[in-house]
Amino acid sequence: MSDSTFSQQRAPADPYRWTIGLLLGVGVLVNYFDRVNLSVSHDALVGSFGITPQVFGQLSAAYSWTYAACQLPTGVILDAFGVRKVTITSVFIWGIASVAAAFAPGVVLFFLARLLLGIGEAPTFPANAKAVGAWFPSHERSLATAIFDSSAKLANAIGVPLLGLLLLRVGWRWSFGFTAMLSFAYMGLFALLYREPGRFSMRNVIRTEGVGLDTDAAQIIAPPIPLSKLLRQKKIIGLAIGSGAYNYVFYLLLTWLPTYLSQTLHITLRQSFLYTGAPWLVAALCGLLIGGVLVDSLIKRGFDASNVRRTVLICGTVCGLGIVGAAFAHSVASALIPITIAIGGLSAASPVIWSLPSLLVPNTSTGKVGGIINFSNQISAIVAPILTGYTVQKTGSYVWAFAIPAVYILIGILSYLVLLGRVEAINVREALGDV
């Protein structure tokens, strides 16, 4: 079949890419309901299993151990088998993990269920980054990425109060059962709607949208870069370090924010569930409107794409330094304002982070780069809840819990400036060692 014939057959389906974008967003929403369920269930699990803050920190990190361990092999598997097959399998596994958590009779089996959840959810963000790279031209990738990335924050904004109220009404086991049902429903929806784009479908999107064919299509059909060579690229290392700094703050708030508000500010658990939603709602809006709509709009208007992405990336990460303000809060307002500034800025930067795999390397290698980034992210996801639990238990306060991530954010900013540099595609021939 010729390229032109294929383009004519695909032309009517081109707008379908936005259906794919929304589908990915729904998946992340369900995915993060599973993750946030644990932080919501803190007090209930203490009552059921008699756990300490340090044990809760270990439970919070359990998911991330397997999630991190699966990242590098997941990237290779995604590039070999594609988004559809890997995602359907992974959603089934994470649904089973939620069922196992709901029926766990003790803390050991609950811990094992969280380990299984990490395996199931490991492909999510690398798969989404690969799907966006395959379905969307470069000038639309920030918004497409922001749709699924902002869903992670939206899940916290609506998931914490929703699951918290559900837990208070019917108990923590039913809240995990509820997320299991959502997971299996999404698996069916994804199987029904998602299909892999053809080799030349992006050529047609690029042509019909008036974007240069050489740049985007060349990235799609270029040869894959081995994982070992990608791990040596300065740009990828810099991106991974900066993303890890963002994810430390994200997981600190994901796992400890309701408990922090309840314990430090002496408010009821119901109030903490409701207050927790506010920073995450702002974060979702910042990610969608700044990291998505604004970035793509400026690029379409002719602004230098690299400068736009770097500005949002670095300025958003600088806002993350606001997290240290929560260490000295004495009221709900003085706690939520710096937390909202921090997670709002970082969330504006996050869609840029996840749009970069498909901009730095060919689509044949985006799964591997997504895996590298998410491996760094999950090291932070492991350390953040454990170190927070340890410092809170040892010091009796949250001062160090919020000071440590501020230092990491500074390191992340430097990595963007020094290692990532200009946002542009890596030379494939140089990466492969052909020149």
C-alpha positions in Angstrom: 0.0 0.0 0.0 1.4 3.4 -0.9 1.8 6.2 1.5 -0.7 8.4 -0.3 -3.3 5.5 -0.4 -2.8 4.9 3.3 -3.2 8.6 4.0 -6.5 8.8 2.2 -7.9 5.8 4.2 -6.7 7.3 7.5 -7.8 10.9 6.9 -11.3 10.5 8.4 -9.9 8.9 11.5 -7.3 11.6 12.3 -9.5 13.5 14.9 -9.7 10.1 16.7 -6.3 11.0 18.3 -8.2 13.3 20.8 -10.4 10.3 21.7 -7.1 8.5 22.5 -5.9 11.5 24.5 -9.0 11.5 26.7 -8.9 7.7 27.0 -5.3 8.0 28.4 -6.5 10.6 30.9 -9.4 8.4 32.2 -6.8 5.6 32.7 -4.6 7.8 34.8 -7.6 9.0 36.8 -8.5 5.4 37.7 -4.9 4.5 38.2 -4.4 7.2 40.8 -7.6 6.3 42.7 -5.8 3.0 43.4 -2.7 4.9 44.6 -4.4 7.5 46.8 -6.6 5.0 48.4 -3.8 4.1 50.8 -3.3 7.6 52.2 -7.0 8.0 52.7 -7.1 4.7 54.6 -4.3 5.6 57.1 -6.3 5.8 60.2 -8.5 2.8 59.3 -5.4 0.7 58.6 -3.9 1.8 62.0 -7.1 0.6 63.6 -7.2 -2.7 61.7 -3.6 -3.7 61.7 -2.0 -1.5 64.5 0.7 0.0 62.3 3.1 2.7 63.3 4.0 5.8 61.1 7.2 4.0 60.0 5.3 0.9 58.9 2.8 3.1 57.1 5.6 4.7 55.3 6.9 1.3 54.2 3.4 0.3 53.1 3.2 3.5 51.1 6.5 2.7 49.4 5.8 -1.0 48.8 4.0 -0.2 45.5 6.9 1.8 44.3 9.5 -0.9 44.8 8.0 -3.2 42.2 6.9 -0.1 40.1 10.5 1.0 40.0 11.9 -2.5 39.3 9.6 -2.9 36.3 10.4 0.5 34.7 13.4 -0.4 32.5 12.1 -3.8 31.3 8.7 -2.2 30.8 10.2 0.3 28.4 11.8 -2.5 26.4 8.5 -4.5 26.4 6.5 -1.5 25.3 8.8 -0.8 22.3 8.6 -4.5 21.4 4.8 -5.2 21.8 3.1 -1.8 21.7 0.8 0.1 23.9 -2.4 -1.8 23.5 -1.3 -5.3 24.5 0.8 -4.1 27.4 -1.8 -1.7 28.8 -4.7 -4.2 28.8 -2.5 -6.7 30.6 -1.3 -4.2 33.1 -4.8 -2.9 34.0 -6.0 -6.5 34.6 -3.1 -7.0 37.0 -3.7 -3.7 39.0 -7.4 -4.6 39.2 -6.5 -8.0 40.8 -4.2 -6.1 43.2 -7.0 -3.9 44.4 -9.2 -7.0 45.0 -6.4 -8.6 47.0 -6.0 -5.5 49.1 -9.7 -5.4 49.9 -9.6 -9.0 51.2 -6.2 -8.9 52.9 -6.6 -10.3 56.4 -3.4 -8.8 57.7 -0.6 -6.3 57.0 1.7 -8.9 55.3 -0.8 -9.8 52.6 -1.8 -6.2 52.3 1.9 -5.4 51.7 2.0 -8.1 49.0 -1.1 -6.7 47.3 0.6 -3.3 47.1 3.7 -4.9 45.5 1.4 -6.5 42.9 -0.2 -3.1 42.3 3.2 -1.7 41.4 3.8 -4.3 38.8 0.4 -3.7 37.2 0.7 0.1 37.1 4.3 0.2 36.0 3.7 0.7 32.2 1.1 3.5 32.6 3.2 6.7 32.1 5.8 5.2 29.7 2.9 3.7 27.6 1.0 7.0 27.6 4.2 8.9 26.5 4.7 6.4 23.7 1.0 6.7 22.7 1.2 10.5 22.5 4.3 10.3 20.5 2.7 7.9 18.0 -0.7 9.7 17.7 0.1 13.4 18.0 2.4 15.8 16.1 5.0 17.6 18.2 3.0 20.9 18.4 0.1 19.1 20.1 2.0 16.9 22.5 2.1 19.2 25.5 -1.7 19.4 25.6 -2.1 15.7 24.9 0.4 14.9 27.7 -1.3 17.4 30.0 -4.6 15.6 29.7 -3.3 12.4 31.2 -0.8 14.0 33.5 -3.3 16.4 35.0 -5.6 13.5 35.6 -3.1 12.3 38.2 -3.7 15.5 40.2 -7.4 15.5 39.5 -7.6 12.0 40.9 -6.2 13.4 44.2 -8.5 16.4 44.1 -11.7 14.3 43.8 -10.4 10.9 44.9 -9.3 11.9 48.4 -12.7 13.4 49.4 -14.7 10.8 47.4 -12.8 7.8 48.7 -12.5 9.3 52.2 -16.3 9.8 52.5 -16.8 6.3 51.0 -14.4 4.9 53.6 -16.1 6.7 56.5 -19.5 5.3 55.3 -18.7 1.7 54.4 -15.2 1.0 55.5 -11.7 0.8 53.9 -12.2 -2.7 52.3 -15.2 -1.5 50.2 -13.2 1.6 49.1 -10.5 -0.8 47.7 -13.3 -2.9 46.2 -14.7 0.2 44.5 -11.3 1.0 42.8 -11.1 -2.6 41.7 -14.4 -2.3 39.9 -13.3 1.0 38.2 -10.1 -0.7 37.1 -11.9 -3.6 35.3 -14.3 -1.2 33.7 -11.5 0.8 32.3 -9.8 -2.3 31.0 -12.9 -3.0 29.0 -13.1 0.5 27.7 -9.4 0.6 26.7 -9.8 -2.7 24.9 -12.8 -1.3 23.0 -11.3 2.0 22.0 -7.5 1.9 21.7 -5.7 0.7 18.6 -2.1 1.2 17.5 -1.7 3.9 14.9 -0.3 2.7 11.6 3.2 3.4 10.6 2.2 6.2 8.3 -0.7 7.6 10.3 1.4 10.3 11.9 2.6 11.4 8.5 -1.0 12.1 7.5 -1.7 14.0 10.8 1.5 16.1 10.2 0.6 16.8 6.6 -3.0 17.8 7.3 -2.1 19.9 10.3 0.6 21.8 8.3 3.6 20.7 10.3 7.0 19.9 8.7 7.0 16.3 7.7 10.7 15.8 7.9 11.0 16.4 11.6 8.1 14.5 13.0 8.0 11.6 10.6 11.7 11.1 10.7 11.4 10.6 14.5 8.8 7.9 14.0 10.7 5.8 11.4 14.2 6.2 12.8 15.9 3.0 14.2 15.5 2.2 17.9 18.3 3.2 20.3 19.4 0.5 22.8 18.7 1.1 26.5 22.4 1.0 27.4 23.1 3.9 25.0 20.1 5.9 26.1 21.4 5.7 29.7 24.6 7.6 28.6 22.8 10.6 27.1 23.2 13.8 29.2 19.8 15.1 28.2 18.1 12.0 29.4 20.1 11.9 32.7 19.2 15.6 33.3 15.5 15.0 32.6 15.5 11.9 34.9 17.1 13.8 37.8 14.7 16.7 37.5 11.7 14.5 37.2 12.8 12.6 40.2 12.8 15.8 42.3 9.3 16.6 41.1 8.1 13.1 42.0 9.6 13.3 45.6 7.3 16.2 46.4 4.4 14.6 44.5 4.6 11.4 46.6 5.3 13.2 49.8 1.9 14.9 49.4 0.2 11.9 47.9 0.9 9.7 50.8 1.1 12.1 53.8 -0.9 15.2 53.1 -4.2 14.1 54.8 -2.3 12.8 57.8 -0.1 15.9 58.0 -3.1 18.2 58.1 -5.0 16.1 60.6 -2.0 15.6 63.0 -0.3 19.0 62.8 -3.3 21.3 62.5 -5.6 19.3 64.8 -8.5 19.1 62.4 -10.8 16.1 61.9 -10.1 13.4 59.4 -13.2 14.4 57.4 -11.9 18.0 57.2 -8.4 16.9 56.2 -10.0 14.8 53.3 -11.8 17.9 52.0 -8.9 20.3 52.5 -6.5 17.9 50.7 -8.5 18.3 47.5 -7.8 22.0 47.1 -4.1 21.9 46.2 -4.6 19.0 43.9 -7.4 20.8 42.0 -5.1 23.8 41.5 -2.4 21.4 40.4 -4.6 19.8 37.8 -5.6 23.2 36.4 -2.0 24.4 36.3 -0.9 21.3 34.4 -3.7 21.4 31.9 -3.7 25.2 31.3 0.0 26.1 31.6 1.8 22.9 30.8 -0.6 22.0 28.1 -2.7 24.8 26.5 -0.2 27.6 27.0 2.8 25.7 25.9 1.2 24.4 22.7 -0.4 27.9 22.0 3.0 29.7 22.3 4.7 27.2 20.0 2.0 27.4 17.4 2.3 31.2 17.4 6.0 30.9 16.5 7.8 31.2 19.8 10.9 29.0 20.0 9.7 25.6 21.2 12.8 24.8 23.2 12.7 28.1 25.1 9.0 27.8 25.8 9.3 24.3 27.2 12.5 25.1 29.2 10.9 28.2 30.7 7.8 26.4 31.9 9.9 23.4 33.1 12.4 25.5 35.1 10.0 28.1 36.5 7.5 25.5 37.5 10.2 23.5 39.3 11.4 26.7 41.1 7.9 27.0 42.5 8.4 23.6 44.0 10.7 25.2 46.6 7.6 26.6 48.2 7.1 23.2 49.9 9.5 24.2 52.6 6.9 26.8 53.8 4.6 24.0 55.1 7.3 23.1 57.6 6.4 26.2 59.7 2.7 26.3 59.2 0.4 27.0 62.1 -3.0 27.2 60.4 -4.8 25.5 57.5 -4.2 28.6 55.2 -0.5 28.9 56.0 -0.1 25.2 55.2 -2.2 25.0 52.1 -0.8 28.2 50.4 2.8 27.1 50.1 1.8 23.5 49.3 -0.5 24.7 46.6 2.2 27.0 45.1 4.7 24.1 45.1 2.5 21.4 43.6 0.9 23.9 41.2 4.2 24.9 39.8 5.5 21.4 39.6 2.3 20.3 37.9 2.7 22.9 35.2 6.2 21.5 34.5 5.1 17.9 34.6 3.4 17.7 31.1 6.6 19.2 29.6 8.6 16.4 31.3 6.3 13.7 29.9 6.2 15.2 26.4 10.0 15.1 26.1 10.5 11.4 25.5 8.8 11.7 22.2 10.7 14.9 21.4 14.2 13.7 22.4 14.2 10.2 20.7 12.4 8.4 17.9 9.0 6.7 18.7 10.8 3.4 18.5 12.7 4.4 21.7 10.1 6.4 23.7 9.1 3.5 25.8 12.6 3.0 27.0 13.1 6.7 27.8 9.8 6.8 29.6 11.0 3.8 31.6 14.2 5.6 32.5 12.3 8.7 33.7 9.8 6.7 35.7 12.6 4.6 37.2 14.0 7.8 38.7 10.5 8.9 39.7 9.9 5.7 41.6 13.2 5.9 43.5 11.7 9.2 44.8 8.4 7.5 45.4 10.0 4.8 47.5 12.2 7.2 49.5 9.6 10.0 50.1 7.0 8.1 52.2 9.6 6.1 54.1 11.9 9.0 54.9 8.9 11.1 55.8 7.6 8.4 58.2 11.1 8.0 59.7 11.7 11.8 60.3 8.2 12.3 61.7 8.5 9.4 64.1 12.0 10.5 65.2 11.5 14.2 65.5 7.8 14.5 66.2 7.4 17.2 63.6 7.2 17.7 59.8 10.0 20.2 59.6 12.6 17.9 58.0 9.9 16.2 56.0 9.4 19.4 54.0 13.0 20.7 54.1 14.5 17.6 52.4 12.5 17.8 49.2 13.4 21.5 48.9 17.1 20.5 48.6 16.2 17.9 46.0 14.3 20.5 44.0 17.4 22.7 43.8 19.4 19.7 42.4 16.6 19.1 39.9 16.7 22.8 38.7 20.5 22.5 38.2 20.1 19.3 36.2 17.7 21.0 33.8 20.1 23.9 33.3 23.3 22.0 33.0 22.5 18.5 31.6 19.2 18.8 29.7 20.0 22.1 28.0 18.2 22.9 24.9 15.1 20.7 24.1 15.9 19.1 20.8 16.1 15.6 19.4 19.1 13.5 20.2 21.2 12.7 17.2 20.3 9.1 16.5 23.5 8.3 14.6 25.7 9.7 17.4 23.7 7.8 20.0 24.1 4.5 18.1 27.8 5.2 17.7 27.6 5.3 13.9 29.6 8.6 13.6 
